Amino acid sequence: MTSLAGIRVLDLSRVLAGPWCTQTLADLGADVIKVERPGSGDDTRTWGPPFLKDEAGQDTAEAAYYLGTNRNKRSVTCDIALPAGQALIRELVQRCDVFIENFKVGDMARYGLDYAALSALNPRLVYCSITGFGQTGPYRERAGYDYAIQGMGGLMSVTGERDDLGGGPQKVGVAVADLFTGMYATVAILAALRHAERTGEGQYVDMALLDTQVAMLANLGANYLVSNKVPGRAGNAHQNIVPYQVFEVAPGADGHKDHIILAVGNDTQYAKFCDVAGRPDLALDPRFAKNQDRVRNRDVLVPLLATIMKGRSKAQWLAALEQAKVPCGAINNLQEVFADPQVNGRGMVTHWRHPLQPDLKLVSNPMKLSATPVRADLPPPLLGQHTEQVLRELLQCDDDRLSELKQQKVI
């Protein structure tokens, strides 16, 4: 038995934030019915290359992006721009616990699929809207995309190399505003389901990418509000801890530059690092003995450490620091990540037999529950492959009605 067995989600979201949320709910056992446009489906089905290759090594129409965000779902096609499609959604929602969408503000009301309309049909419904800026405020009607939100929400102002070292604003390598919003939405939906379970009352969940981006500034947001000082970019260094950054080490065997991460989190670890480095005097120096002093004097200490770090290879530093229990790490590319014995030992790659590829490898869900393990099933490879199954199962549609819906191009 999975954690969310018996929970049914009607998912009208697409691209990333919403599908990331519903994929998590599906992994935990919810029956997620992914509603897609007939003929085209979720935009990410075509967001490639890379595309999944068939047995002959040729590209198929299956984008890796789509495969990574839609496991454990059932695909149903329905054109909600048509009155008959809207009516079909209203029928389905009466048999669901959660409804999630990421359309522009006001679109669902135009279709008669807003919270007021659907909660009148299903008072226990948890209805989640995900937008760039939320349902209120002066920006509510703007389209909001992850890249712009990273900029507007302050993340790019603290990401990238220091300006005095030739840096500039830099976005994060993955769409973190989308992903964090999807995870916050998951938590909010679970809380609302608990409330509905206790009271029989559903509720509306209003999730905004900008809200999430501001919230996830975490200690940097608190730093500003407490000090009223605007933090700048610090490159690979930490704003509040020193030494906690990337250091260049001795070149690799082929002469290429090598680096490691040194992540000293407290004064005891710093003293251990100084011993490993052969410079115990740096732990006794009153300019550097405590973290607050190291932060204030980072421009003196870091150049000293940079010279020391170049004296040994990556392998030598990692072995010595790990033995001394000083936090450190390699900087792996994705080939190295998926070859890592710890990553493989934790089962972070799942192997599936896909209709187009006998051994499809995708990233696993990281949640490991002892009594209710997460599910692992393929993303629906065919657009609308579960349409008839779902409509027969939930609405008892017979052949005549299915044929009529097809003729009307609703499904």
N, C-alpha and C positions, 0 to 999 in steps of 0.2 A: 504494500500500500504506500502510495506517495503522499506527501504532505498536503497537497491541494486537490487530491482526488475528490470529485464531486463538484468542483468549482468550474463553471463554464464562462469563457471570456469571448465576447464578440469584438474582434479587433479590426477597426477601420483605419489603423495607422499605417504609415509607410515610411520608407527610407531607414532612419536609425533610432532616434530617441524612443518612439513608440514601439517599434519592433524589438528593441533591446529589452524594454520592459516586459512585453508579452512573451518573449523567448524565455526570460527568467521565470515567469509564472508557469509557462509550459514545462520547463525543466522540472519544476517543483510539483508537477502533476496535474495542473489545470488543463482542461480541454479548451485549447485556443483555436477559435475558428477565424482564420485570416480572410477577410473580405477584400477582394481585389477587383480592379476594373476588368471587365471582359475584353479579351483581345490583347491587352498590354500588361496588366498586373502591376505589382509593385515596381516603382521606377528602378530599384536596384537590381532587378532581374537582368537589366541590360547594361549595368554599370561595370564595364570592363574594357579591355582586358585587365587582369587575366580571366579567362573563361575555363570552365571545366572541359577537359579533353576527353574524347571518346577513346575506344580501344585502339583506333587507328592513329591516335595522336592528333586528331583534328579538333579545332575549337568547336564547342557546342554553344547553345544559347544560354547556358547556365553560368551566370557570373559568380565569381568567388565571393563578392560582396554580399549578394543575396544569401548564399549558402551559409555565411557566417552569422546571420542574424535571424534565422527563421526556423530553427530546428523544432521538432516536436509539435508542429502546428498542422492544422487541416486547412486546405485552400478551397475557398468558395468564391465564385465570381458572381457579382451583382452590380448592376449599373444604378447607383443611387441618384443619378440625375433624372431617372424616369420615375413617374409616380408609382408604377407597379414595383419598381425596385425599392423605393422608400417604404411601401407597404410591406414588402418582404422583410426588410430590416426590422420594422415594428413588430412583426410576428415573431421573428427570431429572438428579439431582445426580451420578450416575455418569458423565454426559457433560458435566460442567461443571468449570471450574477454580476458580471462586469462588462462595461462598454467603454472602449477606449478609441479616441480619434485625435488626429493632429491636423485638422483642416484649419483654414483661416477663421479668425473670429467672425461669427455670424453665419458661416456657411451651413452649419448643422441646423440652425433655426430656419434658414431658407428651405431646407429639405424636410422640415418637420421632424428632425431627428435630434433636437436639442434636449438638454436635461429635463426641462419642464415637461416636454411632450412625452419623453420615454419614461420618466419616473411616474407619470400618471398611469402608465400601463403596467409598470413594475416598481412598486414603492421600495422594494429592497435593493434596487439597482445601484451599484457603485459606478458612477460615470466619471471618467477621467479625460480631460482635455489637455493636450500638450501643444503649446505654441511658443513662439519666440519670446513674447513679452507679456503673456498672460491675458486674462479677460478684462482687466481694468487698467487704468493709467493712460497717459497721453500717447504711448507707443503701441497700444493694443492692436491696432489695425495694420501695423507694419509686418512684413514678412521677416522672420528672424532665422538666420542660418548660423551654424556652429562657428564658422570662421569669423563672421562679424561679431558674434556674441563674445568670442574670446577677446576681441579687441575692445568692445564696448564695456565688458565686464571687468576689465583691468588685468586679465591674465597675461596678455601680450606685453603689458607695461613692465611686468616682472619676469618675463621669459626671454632669454637671449643674453648674449655677452654684454658686459658693461660698456657703456658708451665710450668711456675713455680708453677702452681696449679695441675700439673699432666696431663695437656691436650695434645692434638695433633691435627693434621689436621682432619677436619670433612666435609663431603659433606652435602649439604642441603637435607632435607628429600624428596623433589620432584625434578624433573628434570628441574631446573630453566633455565639452558642454552637453552634447547629445547623450553621451554615455552616462554621465552623472545624472542628468535629468531622467533618463530611463530607470536608473537605479533608485533615485528618490521617488519616482512615480510608483515603482514596485512596492516600496515600503509604505507609501501613503495608501495604496490600494489594499494592502494586507491589513493595515490599521482600520480602514473603512469597512472591510469585510468582517473584522472582529466586532465592530460596532453594530453592523447589520445583523450579525448572528445573535447579539445580546438583545437588540431592541426591535428588530424587524424593519429598521429604517435605513435606507440607503443614503448616499450623499454625493455631492459634486466635488471632484478633485481638480483644482486649477493649477496646472504645472507650467512654469515658464522657464525657458532656457536662461534668460538673463538673471532671474532670481537664483537659479541654481549656481550659475557662474559666480555671482556675488558671494553666495554662501560658501562655496568651495575655495574662496581665497583664504579661509581658515586663519592661521596665525598671522598672515600678512595683513588681512583685513583688520584683525584685532590690533596689530602693531600700529596701523594708521589711526584707528579710532582712539587708542590710548595716548599716542604720542603726538598726533596731528602732523606727523612727518610722512611725506610721500615716499614709499620705498621705490628704489630703482631696480634695474636689472642687475643681477649678480652672477650671470653666467651659470657655471656649474657649482658655484659656492652657495652655502646656506646663509640666509639673512641673520640667523640668531645663534649659529654654532660655528666654531672654528677649532680645528681644521675639519671641514665637512664638505669635500669637493673632489673634483677630478684632478689628478696629478699625472704629468708625463713621467714615465719611467725610462729605464735604459732601452735602446732600440731592440726590436725583435731580431731573430737570427738572420733574417733577410734584409735588415736595415730599416724596416718600416717603423714609424713612430708607434709606441705602445703607451697605454694609459691604464690606470686603475682608479677606482673610487675609494677614498679614505673617508670614513664616516665616524669620526670620534664624537661620541655623544655625551661624555662627561669627563670630569677632571681625572678620574682614576684611569679611564681608557687612554687619556692623553699621556699620562705618566708611563703607561705600558708601551704606547707607541714610541715615546722618546727613548725608552730602554732598547726596543727593537732597532730603532734607528741609530743607536750608538751615541745619542746626544741627551743623556739624562739631565744635563745642565739646563736644557730648554724647559724642563718641567719645574725646575727650581727658580727660574728667572721670574721675578715678581711681575713682569710685563705679560707673562704667558701662563702663570700657574693656575689661574681660574678662567673659566670660559668667558665671563664678562670682560676680563682683561684681554683675552685673546681676540674677542670681537672688536674691542676698541683699538687693538694694535694689529689687526689682521694685515695691514699693509707692510708691517715690519716682519711679522712671523711667516707669512705665506711665501715670500721670496726665499727665505732661509730653507723652508721645507721643500720648496720646488727644486732647489739645488741638491738637497739630500736625496730626494726621491729618484733623481736621474742616475743615482749610483748603483742601482740594482735592477734586475729584470722584473717583468711582471710576475713570472712564476716564483721568483725568489721572494718578492715582497708579499705575495698572497700567502705563500706557505708560512713565512715567519709571522705575519700578522694574525693569520687564522690560529696558529699555535698559541699565540699570546692572547687570543680572544679579543683582538681589536677589530671592530667591524670594518670590513673592506669588501671589495667585489670587482669582478671583471666587467668590462663593457662588451657585451655579446651582440653580434648581429643575429638576425633571425635564424640563419642556418645553425649558428652555435647554440641559440636558445633551444631549438627543437632537437638538438643532439645532446643536450645536457642530461646527465644521468638522473639528476634530481627531478627535472621536468618530466622525464619519462617514468621515473619511479613513482611519481604522483599521478600518473595516468592523465596527463594534460593534453594528450592527443587521442582522439577517438577514431576508430577505423569502422567504416560503414561500407556495405555493398550497395552502391548506387546503380540504378538502371543503366547509366552511361559510363560508369567506371567501377570495376570490381573492387577496388580498394581506395575509397575516398577517405582522406585524412582531414579532419577538422579539429579546431580547438575545443576542448571539453569545458563544461561548466566547472568552476573551481570549488563550489560548495560541496562539502562531504559530510553528509548526515548519517549517523550510525543506524537509525531505525527506519528512516524514510528516504532512501537514496534518490538522487535526481534521475529523471528519465533521460534516455539517449535514443532519439529516433531522427531519421532524416528530415531535413527541410522538405516540404512538398515539392517534388521535382517538376510536376506538371501544373500549369496554371489551371485552377478550378477542378483539380482531380477529385476533390471530395464533395463537389457541389450536390450531386444527386444523393450521395450517402447522407449528408447532413440534412438536406431538405426532407428526405424520406424519414429519417430518424427523429428529427425534432418537430416537423410540421405534418408528418404523415402524408406528404405529397404523393399522389399517384402518377402513373404514366401520363395521363391526360394533362394534369396541371404542369408537370415538368415540360411537356411538349409545348404547351401554351407559353410558358415563361421563355423558352428558347426562341419561339417564333417572335415574341415581343422584344427579343434581344436584351432581356433583363439579366439572363444568365448565359 
